[in-house]
Structure formats: structure tokens, C-alpha cells
Amino acid sequence: MAARRDLEVYQGDTFTHEIRIVDADGDPINVTGRTFESQVRRRTSYDTIEATFSVDTSQAATGVVVFTIDAATCADLETGVHRYDVHQIVGGVVLTLVYGRVNIRGEVTR
């Protein structure tokens, strides 16, 4: 079952979110070779993708996957509540690991 985790993102900031993938005992799972994807949309039913996370799997052997949205993309996000999820894809099987709301906070210093 997917875990719910709500996020706070500030317009104009580089946003990084780390996910640690562990087994039932809390031990890291080696996720080397797996594919991950994540998108932000205003509403789950909308076709328009507001942002796509870049994915860093350089620590995959320790179960760590890092998702990032660059500062320029965050600056263009409309304030308010959006939605996101994280998919893991292994051999054509898609599994949602995490989902939730993304609250976009307005930038003051720009």
C-alpha cells in the first residue's frame, strides 16, 4: 500500500525530496536497476503536468531515491494545493510508493 506524505514547496526554490525504501523490518532494500517517476498536477484528474521530478538513483543500493524539481520550474508553479505521486516500475509492473498533496507557497524574495 502506498504511503501518504504531503509536501511543502516554495516558489523559486530548488525542491528535493528523499525517499528511503525499506522492508517490513526497516532494513533498506537495494533498488538498483528499478525505474522511478513522479509528476505534479493541479488535480489528479487533470491532463496537464505542472512539474516532473528528476530522479537520482545514485544511492539505490542503500534504498535511497532522491526526487528534485529545479528552481526555475518551482518558480512557475501556481500557488495552492497540487497533487503528486511516485511510481516504481520493475519489469513493466507499476507500483505507487508515495502520494499526497503538494502545497505551493508563494515566493516573497525574487
N, C-alpha and C positions, 0 to 999 in steps of 0.2 A: 504494500500500500504506500502511496506517495505521502511524503511529509509536507505539511504546510509551513511555509516560512515567509512572512511579509517583509518587504524591503523598503528602505527609505533612500531616495536618490535626490541629490541636489543638482539642479540645472547647472551646467558648466563644469561640473566635477568629473573626474575620471572615477567610475564606479567599479569596484572589484568585489566579487563575492566568491568565497571559497566553500566548497562542499567536500566533506570527508565521508567517504563511502566505507561503511563498516559492516561486519556481520552481527548476528544476534548477541554475541559476547562482547561487542565493542571493538573487536580487532579489525585493523584495516584490511580491505580487500584489494588485491592487485587488479587494477582495471586497465592495465596496459593493453593496447590494441582495440579498446572499445571506442565508439564514437559518441560524442555528446553534442546536443544542440539546444539552444534556448532563445526564445523571442519574447518581446514585449509588445502587447497590443492594448489598445484603449479598452476594448471589451473582448471577451473570449469569442464572441460571435462575429467580430469584425474581420474582414479580409486584410486590411491594411496592417502591415508590420511597422511598428513605431521604432523599434530597435532590435538588433540582433547581437547577442553576446558573442564576443570572440572567446575561444576556449583554449586554455593552456593545460595540457596533459603531461607536462614535464615531470610531475610528481606522482604520476599514475600508479607507479609500483607501490606507493605508500597509501593509495586510496584517495589522494587529494586531486581535485579538479578545480581550476580557477576560471571564473567567468568574468569578463570585463566588458564595459561599454565605455568607449573613449569620450573625452571631454566635449568634443565638437558635437557628437551625437546626443549626449546628455543635454547640451545647451539648447538643442532643437526640440526636446520633449516638452509637450504641453503639461502645465501643472495639473495636479489632480491624481486620481487613482487610476492605475492601469493594471493589467494582469500579465503574469509570466508563468512559464513552467520550464522544467529541464527534462529533456529526454535522453535516455541512454539507448544506444542502438547496438545490438550484438547479433550478427548473422541474420539481419533483416527483422529481428524482433525489437519492437519499440516498447520501452518501459518508462513511464513518467516517474521520476525520482522525487522531485520537489515542485511545488506550485504555490502561488499566492498572489498577493497584491503588491504592486509597486507604487508607493506614494511619491510622486514627483513634487519636490519643494522648489519654490521659486528662488532664483538666484538674486542676491542683493548686489554683491560686488561683481561687476563685469566690465 
